[in-house]
Amino acid sequence: MTDPSPLLDVRGLSIRVAGTAEPLVDNVSFTLNAGETLCIVGESGCGKSLTALALMGLLEGTPLRVERGSAMFQGIDLLSAAPDVLRGLRGDRAAMIFQEPMTSLNPALRIGEQIAEAVRAHRDIPRDAARARAAEMLQRVRIPAAGKRLDEYPHQLSGGMRQRVMIAMALANDPALLIADEPTTALDVTIQAQILDLMRNLGAETGTAQIMITHDLGVVAEMADKVAVMYAGRIVEAGTTAQVFDDPQHPYTLGLMSSMPSLAGDQGRLVTIPGSVPSPDDMPRGCRFAARCPFATAQCEAPPPLAPRGTGHAVACWHAPLEDFAVGQRREVPA
């Protein structure tokens, strides 16, 4: 019988820097089922990567700390698990792909050694078997002449090849959860498309659930089953890809959608969102988007809850649905 509980259940995750008034990541909650892809989208500095690092237990040794929350994954709370438990889990049942592979791969070790090391860290197998698994994974991520690439160093590979190596290493132990932090940002558009196609196909083949962190709405539209839009450390809108793209209800989501160029006809000047994301030491206590929002009112001085708007769709805005609020505002304008 299929387990109905989610693979990953994150509730109320908050991350703070000591001495700051407001948390950098505030009350973030979402669920992810086996085989699903969740895209977390937002501007740089909105807390996407911090959320991922907290889930992988990689905030230790930094001034950041998880203030509260839980993240249940296969019976383990990732936010409170002991370091040795997390070490046993990372690279095995849960894996992460980082944005820049050249800073993630060891420049002094051959590619085959690095993948084999990731396998032997979690599997009691001989070196030859681990090397064979490394070659198998390079073939799976469509690296040509995989046997030869095993003995090459990272600097001998292109950016796209290095990212494929990172994907191969992350998937070598068949993880149930894969977190990808901006995996295609440093790549040109052709290689980016190939990497996204590879990740989508591998996810379908292996059933691995994926959290993809990005600021690119094109990537979201292509990859996501579900979307969480983050702004200044809070999720402001969440739902299926169709719900968020077809019926965006948060002013920030609307701004992101309107700033995307289109190939369909002449759309004129792109919309811009005025202002910038508030700094960590000056976070507003109410709606963090209010200073940049065309719909802001006095009510926005209180933080809006992430409230449901139909099955699976939730929005943190006092004025949703925005179309009804905008009509009401027009009616209040004197003739």
C-alpha positions as CSV (number, residue, x, y, z in Angstrom):
1,M,0.0,0.0,0.0
2,T,1.4,3.4,-1.0
3,D,2.4,5.7,1.9
4,P,0.1,8.8,1.7
5,S,2.4,11.0,3.8
6,P,4.7,13.4,2.0
7,L,8.4,12.5,1.4
8,L,9.4,15.9,2.9
9,D,7.2,18.0,5.2
10,V,8.7,21.3,6.2
11,R,6.8,23.3,8.8
12,G,7.5,26.8,10.2
13,L,11.2,26.9,9.2
14,S,12.8,30.1,10.5
15,I,16.5,31.0,10.3
16,R,18.1,34.0,12.1
17,V,21.4,35.7,12.4
18,A,22.3,36.4,16.0
19,G,21.5,40.0,16.9
20,T,19.0,40.8,14.1
21,A,15.5,41.8,14.9
22,E,13.7,39.7,12.3
23,P,14.6,36.2,10.9
24,L,16.1,36.0,7.4
25,V,13.9,33.0,6.6
26,D,10.5,33.3,8.3
27,N,7.9,30.5,8.9
28,V,8.6,28.6,5.6
29,S,6.4,25.6,5.1
30,F,5.9,23.2,2.2
31,T,5.5,19.6,1.3
32,L,7.0,17.4,-1.4
33,N,5.8,14.0,-2.5
34,A,7.9,11.3,-4.0
35,G,8.6,12.0,-7.7
36,E,7.5,15.6,-7.6
37,T,9.5,18.7,-8.5
38,L,9.1,21.8,-6.4
39,C,10.7,25.0,-7.7
40,I,11.4,27.7,-5.2
41,V,11.6,31.0,-7.1
42,G,12.5,34.6,-6.1
43,E,15.1,37.3,-6.4
44,S,18.7,36.9,-5.1
45,G,18.7,37.3,-1.3
46,C,15.2,36.1,-0.7
47,G,16.3,33.0,1.3
48,K,16.0,30.2,-1.2
49,S,19.6,28.9,-0.8
50,L,19.4,29.3,3.0
51,T,16.4,27.1,3.1
52,A,18.2,24.4,1.1
53,L,21.3,24.6,3.3
54,A,19.2,24.3,6.4
55,L,17.5,21.2,5.1
56,M,20.9,19.6,4.3
57,G,22.3,20.6,7.7
58,L,25.0,22.8,6.2
59,L,24.5,25.9,8.4
60,E,26.8,24.6,11.2
61,G,29.9,26.8,11.6
62,T,28.1,29.9,10.3
63,P,26.5,32.8,12.2
64,L,23.1,31.5,11.0
65,R,21.0,29.2,13.1
66,V,17.6,27.5,12.8
67,E,15.4,29.3,15.3
68,R,12.4,27.0,15.0
69,G,10.6,24.6,12.7
70,S,10.7,21.0,11.6
71,A,11.5,19.2,8.3
72,M,10.4,15.5,8.4
73,F,12.1,13.3,5.8
74,Q,11.7,9.5,6.0
75,G,11.1,9.7,9.8
76,I,14.0,12.1,10.4
77,D,13.7,15.7,11.4
78,L,16.4,17.3,9.3
79,L,16.5,20.4,11.4
80,S,17.2,18.7,14.7
81,A,19.0,15.5,13.7
82,A,22.4,14.8,15.2
83,P,25.4,15.6,12.9
84,D,26.3,12.0,12.4
85,V,22.8,11.2,11.3
86,L,22.9,14.0,8.8
87,R,26.4,12.9,7.5
88,G,25.0,9.4,6.9
89,L,22.0,10.9,5.0
90,R,23.8,13.5,2.9
91,G,24.9,12.0,-0.4
92,D,22.8,8.9,0.2
93,R,19.1,9.4,0.7
94,A,19.3,13.1,0.1
95,A,21.8,14.9,-2.2
96,M,22.5,18.4,-3.3
97,I,23.8,20.0,-6.5
98,F,25.4,23.4,-6.0
99,Q,25.4,26.3,-8.4
100,E,29.0,26.4,-9.4
101,P,30.6,22.9,-10.0
102,M,34.1,24.2,-10.2
103,T,34.0,25.2,-6.6
104,S,32.2,22.0,-5.6
105,L,34.5,19.5,-7.3
106,N,38.0,18.8,-5.9
107,P,40.5,20.1,-8.5
108,A,43.2,17.7,-7.2
109,L,41.2,14.5,-7.7
110,R,40.2,12.7,-10.9
111,I,36.5,12.6,-11.7
112,G,36.2,8.9,-11.2
113,E,37.8,9.1,-7.8
114,Q,35.3,11.7,-6.6
115,I,32.2,9.8,-7.7
116,A,33.6,6.5,-6.4
117,E,34.3,8.2,-3.0
118,A,30.7,9.4,-2.8
119,V,29.6,5.8,-3.4
120,R,32.0,4.1,-0.9
121,A,31.1,6.6,1.8
122,H,27.7,5.0,2.0
123,R,28.1,1.5,0.4
124,D,30.4,-1.2,1.6
125,I,31.8,-2.2,-1.8
126,P,35.3,-2.6,-3.3
127,R,37.1,0.2,-5.2
128,D,36.6,-1.6,-8.6
129,A,32.8,-1.8,-8.0
130,A,32.7,1.9,-7.0
131,R,34.6,2.8,-10.1
132,A,32.3,0.8,-12.3
133,R,29.3,2.6,-10.6
134,A,31.0,5.9,-11.4
135,A,31.4,5.0,-15.1
136,E,27.7,3.9,-15.1
137,M,26.6,7.2,-13.7
138,L,28.7,9.2,-16.2
139,Q,27.0,7.2,-19.0
140,R,23.6,7.9,-17.4
141,V,24.2,11.6,-17.5
142,R,25.2,11.3,-21.2
143,I,28.9,12.1,-20.9
144,P,30.6,10.7,-24.0
145,A,33.6,8.4,-23.6
146,A,32.7,7.9,-19.9
147,G,35.6,5.5,-19.3
148,K,38.1,8.1,-20.4
149,R,36.5,10.9,-18.4
150,L,36.9,8.9,-15.2
151,D,40.6,9.7,-15.3
152,E,40.3,13.4,-16.1
153,Y,40.4,16.3,-13.7
154,P,37.6,18.9,-13.4
155,H,39.6,21.6,-15.2
156,Q,39.7,19.4,-18.3
157,L,35.9,19.4,-18.7
158,S,33.6,22.1,-19.9
159,G,31.1,23.8,-17.6
160,G,28.3,21.7,-18.9
161,M,30.3,18.5,-18.4
162,R,31.3,19.5,-14.9
163,Q,27.6,20.1,-14.0
164,R,26.8,16.6,-15.4
165,V,29.5,15.2,-13.2
166,M,27.8,16.9,-10.2
167,I,24.5,15.4,-11.2
168,A,26.1,12.0,-11.6
169,M,27.7,12.2,-8.1
170,A,24.4,13.4,-6.5
171,L,22.5,10.5,-8.0
172,A,25.1,7.8,-7.5
173,N,23.4,6.4,-4.5
174,D,19.8,6.7,-5.8
175,P,18.6,9.4,-3.4
176,A,15.0,9.9,-2.6
177,L,15.5,13.7,-2.5
178,L,17.6,15.9,-4.7
179,I,18.1,19.6,-4.1
180,A,19.5,21.7,-7.0
181,D,20.6,25.2,-6.2
182,E,20.6,27.2,-9.4
183,P,22.1,24.3,-11.3
184,T,22.1,26.0,-14.7
185,T,22.9,29.7,-13.9
186,A,26.5,29.6,-15.1
187,L,25.7,27.8,-18.3
188,D,24.8,29.1,-21.8
189,V,21.3,28.6,-22.9
190,T,22.0,25.5,-25.1
191,I,23.7,23.6,-22.3
192,Q,21.1,24.9,-19.8
193,A,18.4,23.2,-21.9
194,Q,20.3,20.0,-22.1
195,I,20.9,19.9,-18.3
196,L,17.2,20.6,-17.5
197,D,16.2,17.9,-20.0
198,L,18.6,15.5,-18.3
199,M,17.3,16.3,-14.8
200,R,13.7,16.0,-15.9
201,N,14.3,12.6,-17.5
202,L,16.4,11.3,-14.6
203,G,13.7,12.3,-12.2
204,A,11.1,10.4,-14.2
205,E,13.3,7.3,-14.5
206,T,14.3,7.1,-10.8
207,G,11.3,8.7,-9.0
208,T,13.6,11.1,-7.2
209,A,11.8,14.1,-5.7
210,Q,13.5,17.4,-6.6
211,I,13.7,20.8,-5.1
212,M,15.0,23.2,-7.7
213,I,16.0,26.7,-6.5
214,T,16.0,29.3,-9.3
215,H,15.1,32.9,-10.2
216,D,14.3,31.9,-13.8
217,L,10.6,31.6,-14.5
218,G,11.4,29.8,-17.7
219,V,13.0,27.0,-15.8
220,V,10.0,26.9,-13.4
221,A,7.6,26.6,-16.3
222,E,9.6,23.8,-17.8
223,M,10.4,21.8,-14.7
224,A,8.0,22.3,-11.8
225,D,5.0,20.4,-10.6
226,K,4.7,22.8,-7.7
227,V,5.9,26.4,-7.2
228,A,6.8,28.3,-4.0
229,V,7.4,32.1,-4.6
230,M,9.7,33.6,-1.9
231,Y,10.2,37.2,-1.1
232,A,12.5,38.5,1.7
233,G,12.5,35.2,3.5
234,R,8.8,34.4,3.3
235,I,6.8,32.2,1.0
236,V,4.3,34.7,-0.5
237,E,2.5,32.3,-2.9
238,A,2.5,28.6,-3.5
239,G,0.6,26.2,-5.7
240,T,0.8,24.0,-8.7
241,T,2.6,25.5,-11.7
242,A,-0.7,26.0,-13.5
243,Q,-2.2,27.8,-10.5
244,V,0.7,30.2,-10.0
245,F,1.3,30.9,-13.7
246,D,-2.4,31.1,-14.8
247,D,-3.8,32.9,-11.8
248,P,-1.0,34.7,-9.8
249,Q,-2.5,36.4,-6.8
250,H,0.4,38.0,-5.0
251,P,1.6,41.4,-6.2
252,Y,5.2,40.2,-6.2
253,T,4.3,37.1,-8.3
254,L,2.5,39.4,-10.7
255,G,5.6,41.6,-10.9
256,L,7.8,38.7,-11.7
257,M,5.5,37.4,-14.4
258,S,5.2,40.9,-16.0
259,S,9.0,41.4,-16.1
260,M,9.4,38.3,-18.3
261,P,9.9,39.0,-22.0
262,S,7.6,37.2,-24.5
263,L,8.1,35.9,-28.0
264,A,4.4,36.5,-28.8
265,G,4.2,39.8,-30.6
266,D,5.2,43.3,-29.4
267,Q,4.5,43.6,-25.7
268,G,6.1,47.1,-25.3
269,R,8.3,47.9,-22.3
270,L,8.8,45.3,-19.6
271,V,7.3,46.0,-16.2
272,T,9.8,46.6,-13.4
273,I,9.4,46.3,-9.6
274,P,10.5,49.5,-8.0
275,G,12.9,49.5,-5.0
276,S,14.9,46.5,-3.7
277,V,14.6,43.7,-1.3
278,P,14.9,45.0,2.3
279,S,18.3,44.4,4.0
280,P,18.5,41.7,6.7
281,D,18.9,44.2,9.5
282,D,15.9,46.3,8.4
283,M,13.1,43.8,7.7
284,P,9.6,45.3,8.0
285,R,7.4,43.7,10.7
286,G,4.4,43.7,8.5
287,C,4.2,42.6,4.8
288,R,7.8,42.6,3.6
289,F,6.8,43.6,0.1
290,A,4.6,46.5,1.1
291,A,7.1,49.2,0.4
292,R,7.3,48.1,-3.3
293,C,3.6,47.1,-3.7
294,P,1.1,49.1,-5.8
295,F,-1.7,47.6,-3.8
296,A,-0.4,48.4,-0.3
297,T,-2.7,49.9,2.4
298,A,-2.6,50.4,6.1
299,Q,-3.7,46.8,6.6
300,C,-0.3,45.7,5.2
301,E,1.4,46.9,8.4
302,A,0.4,43.5,9.8
303,P,2.1,40.4,8.3
304,P,-0.5,38.5,6.1
305,P,-0.8,34.8,6.7
306,L,-0.2,32.3,3.8
307,A,-4.0,31.6,3.3
308,P,-5.6,29.0,1.0
309,R,-7.2,30.2,-2.2
310,G,-8.6,26.9,-3.5
311,T,-7.2,23.5,-3.4
312,G,-3.4,23.6,-3.2
313,H,-3.1,27.3,-3.9
314,A,-2.1,29.7,-1.1
315,V,-1.3,33.4,-1.0
316,A,0.1,35.7,1.7
317,C,-1.7,39.0,0.7
318,W,-4.5,40.8,2.6
319,H,-6.0,41.9,-0.8
320,A,-6.3,38.6,-2.6
321,P,-8.0,38.1,-4.9
322,L,-6.3,41.1,-6.5
323,E,-8.8,41.5,-9.4
324,D,-11.6,42.0,-6.9
325,F,-9.5,44.4,-4.8
326,A,-8.5,46.4,-7.9
327,V,-12.1,46.8,-9.0
328,G,-13.1,47.9,-5.5
329,Q,-10.3,50.5,-5.5
330,R,-11.4,51.9,-8.9
331,R,-15.0,52.2,-7.6
332,E,-13.7,54.3,-4.7
333,V,-12.1,56.8,-7.0
334,P,-14.3,60.0,-7.1
335,A,-15.7,60.9,-10.5
